[in-house]
Amino acid sequence: MAEFMTGLKRTDYCSDLRIGDVGREVTVCGWVQRCRDLGQLIFIDLRDRTGIVQLAFNDKTDKEIFDKAFACRSEYVLAAKGIVCERSSKNKDIPTGDIEVMVTDLRVLSKAQTPPFEIVDETSTNEELRLKYRYLDLRRRPIQNNIIMRSKIAKVARDYFYENGFIEIETPMMIKSTPEGARDYLVPSRIHKGKFYALPQSPQIYKQLLMVSGFDRYIQLARCFRDEDLRADRQPEFTQIDMELSFVDMDEIMEINEGLFKRLFKEVLGKELVTPFEKMTYNDAMENYGSDKPDIRFDMKIQNISDLVKDCGFSVFTSAIENGGSVRAIVAKNAASVYTRKEIDKLTEYVKGIGAKGLAYVRWVDEPNASFKKFMTEEELSAIYERLGAEKGDVIFIVADKNSTVLTTLGALRLKVAKVLDIIPDEFKFLWIVDFPFFEYDEESGEWLAMHHPFTMPKEECLQYLDTDPSKVIAKAYDLTLNGTELSSGSMRITDYELQQRMFKALKLTDEEIEAKFGFLVEAYKYGAPPHGGMGIGLDRVTMLMCGTDSLRDVTAFPKVQNASELMSACPSVVDDESLDVLGISVKPQE
C-alpha cells in the first residue's frame, strides 16, 4: 500500500536545489524519471514540474530505505527526505547537476503501472496516443513549460492592464445567438423548450454595452467558442485577452497594445521589442504578400508582370488578363539547385490543390529555362527577368488567374518555398494591418458582406460611398500579426444610432432581423454612447509563438483534434434519451 506523508512536508521543489544548499536537510516530492542500480548504490532521478534532482541511496547506510528504493519503478510517486550533498560525478546538463540528496526517509506515495509511452522530453510517440493519455503527456517537461509560460503570460497581461486603469469584468457564457462569422455552439434550455443559448464567439456586444455603461476601460481573459474547421492554430474553444476603451482613437489603442507586448516579451522571454510596430495597409499586404497576415521576416514579394505579357503569345497569360485577372510572380533566390523539375512538378500539384489552374516557372541554372519559352520572344523574356531582378541560380514562379486566386496562391507558395529554402530568420516581427475594406463581395450570392462585424466604424471620408459603391468603403479596423500569424483583430465602433441603421441597411438586414439580433444594443445607443473601440488578442496563439511551437495543442492543457473531438475523455459523446426528453429534444437519425 502507498504510504502517507506523515511527518514529511515538502520543503523544496526538485530543481531549486543548488550547491549552496549542501548540508541542508530537505524534503522533495515527485515522480520517478528513472532508476539506476549500481549494486551497493541506487540513484533515482526525481521529477516535478520544475525539473529533476538526483536521489542517492547506500545499502550500508540504511538497508530498509535502500530496499524501498530498489523496488521503485518509473512514474512511482515519492516523498524523499535527506541531506543535500555535493556530487562526486557532476552533470552539467541539468541545473541540479552539482548536488544530490542522500535520502534518510523515503515514502512511496503511489505506485504506477508501466505507462503506454516513456515520459521523456523528446518523444517519437504519435500524437494521437499522447492525447489519449494527455495526463501523462502533460508530465513531459516541454509541455509543462508551455503551460507554465501561458500562465505567466496571462499574469503579466493582467498586471499590465490593471496598472493602466482597466477593470476586469466577466461577461456571460450563455448568450443570445448573433452572427459573428462562424457557427455558434448552441446550449438548449430546459425551461424554455425549443429555445437555445449560444456560447460566445467573443464578448463583442457585451463589451460595447459596458462602454455605454460607463466602464471606460474593460479587460477580460474571455473564453470563446467557434464551431469551425480546425487547423494547427485554431481550436473550437480558446481564450481571448479581450479589451474595450472609451474616449480613444485607433492610435491610442495600438499604443496600449504595443506596450502590452513590450512588457510581455521583456518579462517572459527577456527580449526587448522596438516600438512602434510597423504598419501596412490591407491593400499593400495583399499586393506584396498575398495575405492579410504576411510574414515579413523575409522578402520574396509578389510582383505584377501583367503589363509585360498582356500582348505575348502565351494564351494562359493573355486570357487571364483579358478576363480581368493578372499575371504575377515571386522569385526564389538561389533556389535552382533545390527546385529541380521534379520538385517544381510537386509545387504545381500543390497550387492546383489550393485553387490555381497551374504554375509557370523559369529555372535559371546556366541559362534561364522558362516553361513558356516557346510562346515568347527573347525581348519579352528579358523584360520579365529584368523587372523581377532574376539572375543565375534563381527560380521564378508565375501564376495567371483572377486576382484573388493569383494573390492567395502566390502568398501560400511564398511561405512554402521559404520554409524549404530555410531563409526565414528566427526573430519576432510584429505588423499592424490597417485600412481594411469594409465590405467583401461574395461571388456566390452576388452580395456585399461585412468583412468585420456590423458595428465597425467606416472612415468618415468613405461614408459617401456607403449606399453607392461599397468597394470604396474603408473600415477603421486593424489586425496585429506576428510572423505570419494573426494575433488580434479590432476596430473602432459605430456609436451613432442613425449611422448604425444605415450600416444595417447596407448589409441588407430587415427591420425584423435588426430587432431580433441586435435590438438591445441599438436601443442602448439611444441613451448616450461614448466613442469607443477595442480588440481581442488570442492568448493561445501568443503563447504558441512565444513558446516556439507551431500548434495550439502544445500550449493547451486538454486540446481537441482536427475533428473537434477530445481523445482522452472521448467527447463529444451520446446523451441518453432521458436527458434529451427533459430538454424537449430528439436526435434525427443520420442518413
N, C-alpha and C positions, 0 to 999 in steps of 0.2 A: 504494500500500500504506500501511497505517497505520504511524505512527512509534512506536517505543518511547520511554519516558520517560528515556532515557539522559541523565544529568546534571541531571535535573529531579526534585525531590522536593517534594511539596505542603507548603507552609508554613502555609496558612490556608484556612479554609472561606470560600466566597464572601461570605456575609452577615456575616462577623465584622469586615470592614474598615470603619474609620471615619476621620473627619477627622484624628484623632491619628496615623494611620498614614502620612500624607503624607510622601513622601521615602523610605519603606522599600521595599526590593526584596522582592517576594512571588512565590509560585507558587501558582496556583489551578487546580483541575480541575473539570470538569463537562460539562454538555450545553448545546448552543446553544439558547437560548429563541427568539431572533430576531436577524436581521442587518439593519443599516441602512447602505446605501451612499450616501454624500453626495458622491461624486466623489473628491476628494483625501483624504477621511476615511471610515473604516468603523468602525461601532460594533457590537459583539456583546454581547448580554446573555447572560452565562454563568450557568447554574443548577446548584446542587447541592441537597442536602437541607435546607440552612439558608436558602436564598434566592438572590438574584440580585446580581451585580456587573457593571458595565459595563466591557468591554474596549475600548480605543481603539487605532486603527491609522492611521498617517500615511504616505502614499506617499513623502514626501520624507525620512522618517527611515530606513526600511528597505524597499526595493521588494520584496524576496523575501518578507518576512513579510506585507507588505501584500497581495501576490498570493495567499498562502495564505489569508488572512482573506477575500478576495474569493470564493474557491472554497467557503467553508464554507456549510453549509445547516442548516436546523432539525434538531435532535437529533444532530448530529455531536458526538462526544466529544473534548474538547480538554484540553490542559495548556498553560497560559499563564504565562510569567514576565515580570515587568515592574515598573515603579516606580509606586507609588500617588501619584496627583496629585489636586489639588482640581479639581472640575468647574467649568467656566465657566457651564454651564447646569444648575442643580441640580434634582433630582427629590425632592420631599418625600414622595412616595408609597411609597418604599422606604427601608429603614434605611441602605443604602449610597448614597443619592442625592446625597451631598455629594462623593463621590470617584469616580474611575475608575482603571483600571490601564492605563498606557501600555505596551503589550506590546513586549518586546525579544526574546522567543523564543516561538514557537508550535509546538506539536506536535498534529497530527491523529491521535488515538489510535484512532478508529474512525469510519468513515463510516456514514450512515444513509439508508435509503430514506425516502420521504415516508410518515409514519405514517398509519394509517387515520382518525385524528382528531387535531385540534390539541391539543397538551399545554398547556392553559391552566387557570387556577384555576376559572373559571366556564365550564361547558360545557353545551351543549344536546344533545350526543351521547347517543343512547339507551343505557341501562344494559347491555343485552344485548351490544352491540358493545364497550363498555368492559370488560365482564367477560371477553369472548373474548380481548381483548388486555390482560389485567389488569396485566401487567408494564409496560405503557405508562401505564395509568390510575394506577398507583402512583407515577408520576413527578409527578403533579399535586400541588401544594402542600397543598390541603385534606386529601387522603387521606394524604399523608406526615405531615402534622401530627397527624392522628388516630392513626396507627400509633406515632408517637413518643410521644404522650401516653399511649397504652396501655402502652408500655414504662416510662414514668416512674411510672405508677400502680402497676404491678407491683413496681417497685423500692421505692417508698415503703412499700407494703404489707409487703414482706419485711422492710425495715428496722424497721418498727413492731413486727412480731411478734417479730423477733429480740430487740429491746430489752425486750420484755415476757415473755421466758422461754420462747418457743415453739421447738420443734425441728422442722426441715423434714425430712419423711420421705416418700419416694416409695413409692407402693403399686402393685401390679401393673396392667398394662394388659390382660392376658388373664386373665379371672376366670371363676368359676362363674356361670352364668346364674341370677339371682334376681329376683323381681318387684320393680320399682321404680316402676311406674306407666306406663311406656311400653315399646314393643317394644325388645328388645335387638338390637344389631348382632352377628351371630354370626361366629366365625372357626373354620373346620373344622380338625381336627387330622389331620396326615399320618400320625402314628404311631398314634394311637388312632382308627382309621377309624370313622366313624359317630358320633363324639363332637365336641362343639364347645366352644370357649371363647366367652365373651361379652366385648365391650368394655364397660367400666364406665359405667353411667349416673351413678354417683357412687361415691366410695370408702367408702360408708357402713359396711359391715360391717368392712372393714379398719381404719378409724379407731377403731371401737369396740374391736376387738381390741388396738389399740395402747394404749388406756386400760387394758385388762386387763393388758397387758404392763408397765405402769408408766411409760410416756411420758405424763406428765400434761398436757402442752401440745403438741399436734401442729398443724402447719401444712403445707399443700401447695398449690401452684398446679397443680391437677389437671385433666388433660384428661378430658372426659366426653362420652358419646355416647348419643344417644337417637333412635330411629327413629320420629319422629312428624311430623305435618304441620307445615310451616314457615310462618312469618309474619315480619313485619319485625323482631321482637325475639326470634326463635328460629332457631338453626342446628342441624344434626344433630350437629355437634361443637363444643364450647365449652370455655371454661376457667373453673374454679371456684376461688375463694380459699377453700379448704376448711380447717376447723379443728375441733378437739375438745378439751375441757378437763375435767379431773377435779377433784373436791372443790370444785365451784362450784354456785351456784344460777342460775336464769334471769336474775335481775337483774345478776349479775356478767358473764354472757355478753353481755348487752345493753350494759353499760357499756364493756366492752373493744372492742366493735364500734363504738360511738359514738365512742370515742377514735380508732379507725382512720379513720373518715370525717372527723372533725375535722382530723386530720393530713393526709389526702389532699387535702381541699379547700383547706387553707391552703397546702400546699407546691406543689400542681399548679395551682390556679386563683387562689391569693391571696385566697380567701374565708374569712371567719370563720363557722363554724357555731355555733349556740346549742344546747347540750345541757343536760339530757337531751331526746331527741326525744319528741314527743307519742305517747301510746299510745291505742289504740282497740280495743274488743272486736270480735271477728268479727261478733257479732250486731248491734252498732251500725253497723258498716261496711256490712253488707248492708241493714239497715233504712233507713239515711240516704242511702247512695250506690249501693246495688245492686251492689256489687263488694267483693271481699276485698282489693283493691289500689286503694283510692279515691284520686283526685286531689283533695286538699283545698286546692288553691290558690284555688279559687273556691267559692261557696256552692251555691245551687240544689239543696238537699237534697230527697229524696223524702219526701212527706208522705202519710199514710194518711187517706183520707176515707170509709172503708167505713161507719163509724157514721152518717155524714150521708146516705148514699144507699141504705142497706140496705132501706128501705121506699119508695123512689121508684118512679116508673112506667117507668123505663128498664130493660128486661129484661137488657140487656148487663151492667149493673152488678149488679142483684139476683141474677141466676143465678150470676155469678162468686162472690158471697158465699155463696149457698146451697150451692154445691159446695165450700166450704171455702177459697175463694180470697179475694182482696181487691181493692179499688179504690184506686189510689194516683196521685199526680200530682207533677209538677215545674212550677215557674213560671219562665219565661224573661222576666226583667225587660227592659222597653223593647225588646221584640222584635217588636211588631206591624207595624212598618214593614218588617222583614226577612222575616218569615214571612207571606207572602200565602197565599191559599187554594191557589194552585198549588204553593208551596213546602211547605205542610203536606201536600198530597197526596203529594209525593215522600217526606216523612218517614213517611207512612202505609205506603207500599210498603217503605220501609226496615225498619220494625219488623215487618212481616209476614215479611220475609226472615230475621229473626233469631228468629222463633218466636211472635210475638204475633198475635192474631186481628185486631187493628185498633187505631186510635188515635182517641180522643175529644179534643176540644180546645175551648178558649174563646179567641177572639181579640178583644181589647178595644181598639178604635180610638176611636170616640166613645162607643159603648155596648158592653157585653160581648156578644159574639155566640157562643153556645155551640152546638156541633154537635148536642147532645142537648136543646136548649132546649124543644122541644115536649112532651117527656116529663116535665118537672119544673115545679114551682111556682116563683114568684119568690122565695118564702121559702127554698126548698131551694137555689136557685142562689146567693142572697145568703149563705147559711151557708157554702157552698163557697168563695166569694170571700173571705169574712172569715177562714176557717180558713187559707187559703193565703196570705193577705196580698197578694192580687192587686189591681191597680189599673189605671187607664187607661194604655195603652201596652204592657201585658203580654200574654203568650200562656201559657195553661195547657195542658199536655199530660197526658192521663189514659189509663192502661191498666188494664183489668179482666181478671183471669185467675187461675190458680193462683199462689200467692205467688212461687214460684221464677221463673216466667215474667215476672210483673209487675216484680220487682226487677231482674232482669238486663236486661230491655228498657229500663226507665227509666234504669238505670245507663249503658247504652250510649248512649241518647238524650241523656242529660245531657252526656256528653262531646262528642257530635257537635254539639249546639246551641251549647255553649260555644265550640267552635272556630270555628263560623260567625260567632258574635257577637263573636269576638276579645276575650273577657273573662278569659282565663287569664293571670295575671301571669307575667312572666319571672323566676322565682325557684325556689329549691330547697326543697321541703317534704318532709322525712322523716317517716315514720309507722310505728310498730310496730303490727302487728295481733296480738292475743293472744286467749286463750280460744277456740281453735278447737274445734268439735265433733270428738270422736274418730272417730265413725262418720258416714257419709253413706248415706242409703237409696237403693238402686238400684231404680228402679221396674220395670225390665225383668226383673231376676232375683228381685225381692222380697226381697233380702238386704241386710243392713247391712254395708258395706265400710269398710275403714280409710281415713280421709281422708289419713293420712300413712303412713309405713312402720310395720310392726308392732312396732317397738322403741320407739315413742314412749311416754313415761310419761303415764298419766292423772293428773288431780288426785286426791289422796288421798280427798277428800270424795266423789268420784264412783265410787269402786271398788264401792260397794254396788249400783250400777245396772248393773254390767258384764254380768251374766247375765240381768237382768230388764228393763231399759229402756235400750237403747243410746243413745237420743236424748238422755239426760241426762248422758252421759259427756263431760267436757271434757278436752282434751289439754293437756299442758304444752308447747305448741308456739307458735312465734312467727315471724312474717314481718316483714321490713323492706322497706318500699316507699318509692319516691321519685317524686313527680309522676305517680302512677298506674301505675307500673311496679314489679313485684316484683323486688327486688334479691337477696333471700336468703330462705331458709327454714331453720328449725332447730327443735330440741326437746331437752328432757331425755330421757334414755334409761331404759328399764327395765333394771335390773340384778339384780332378784330372780328367781331361777330359777322359783319357783312362780307368781309373777305373770306371767312371760313365757308360761308354759304356759297360764294362764287366758286370756291375750290371744289366743294361737293358737287356742284352742278357740272363743272368741267370734267369731273370723273364719272359723270352720267349716273349719279346717285339720285334716286327719287326722294321726295319728302318723307315717304314712309320708311325707306331704308335708313335715311339720316336719323330719324327719330328712334327707330328700333336699335340701331347700332351705337349711335353717339349722342343721343338726346340729352343725357345728363351732363355731358361735357359742354355741349353747345349752350345749354341752359346756364351753366356756371359762368360762361364768358359774359353773360349779361350783367354780372354783378362786380365788374371791375377786375380784369385780369392783367397782371403786370407783364411787361415784355420779359420773355424767358427763353432759355434753350438748355440743352443738355446732351448727354451721350451715355453710352453703356460700353464698358471695357470688358472683354472676355477674360475673366480671371484664369480660366483653364488654359486658354491659348497663350496668355502672357507667361504662365508657369512653364508650359511646354517649351517655349522659345528660350526662356532663361535657364531651363534645365538642359538645353541642347538636345532634346529628343524630338522626334517627328510624329508622335502620335499622342492624342489626348488620353489614350488608355494608360500611358505610362505615368500620368500625373493625376489620375482619377482613382480613388480607392477601389470602387466596385463598378467598373465600366460596362457598358453594353457593347456587343459586337455589331457587325455590319447589318444584320437583320433585326437590330433593336432588341435582341434578347440578352438576358444576363445568365451566363452559363452556370455559375456557381449555385444559384437558387432556382434555376430553371424557370425563370419568369420571362414573358407572361405565361400564365397558366389557366387552365379551365376552372371556371367557378361553378359550384353546384347549383342545381335548379332552384333550390330553396332560397338561396341568396338572390338569384335573379328575380324570382317571384316577388320578393319584398320590394324590389325596385320597379316592378312592373315591366320587366324586360324579358324578351325571348330572343334567342340567338337563331338567326337564319342559317339553315344548313348550307354548307359550302357545296357548290355545284361541281 
